């Protein structure tokens, strides 16, 4: 039995998308998925100067929520994230702590492909979430451009990304 996945929406997040994501992650990883409710953004992670939230500080907060070592926590927030090395962050993960974080801030920008914006944003969130959770389960970036684990450096590359694992990555996940 795999460790449980816990999705932690932080701040004001569209619950329809969170519920949909949780059930898709459950099917893909064969894990049960819980959704935490009512999580507030940690104020101490906010930088007045940058107008952004320090991603690593939020990851540390999420780690405290774990009820056991096998649990994986995926935080999702609307606000813009930074680390000291980058002010352009879509997601960050800490495999040792089994926690990951995704910001919708950049996922809600740059619509060149057309299509309904909510659907485009959800699809980006879905692929990023699969990458982050797979990373917590031990996978790394994949060299196969047709694999969801292929490295995407921005939202437009994320749009081009496959939503499936290649055979190799599937095997690593242990199916
Ligand atoms: Zn792969």
Boltz pocket constraint, residues with backbone or C-beta under 6 A from the ligand:
constraints:
  - pocket:
      binder: B
      contacts: [[A, 142], [A, 143], [A, 144], [A, 147], [A, 148], [A, 149], [A, 150], [A, 165], [A, 166], [A, 167], [A, 168], [A, 169], [A, 170]]
      max_distance: 6.0
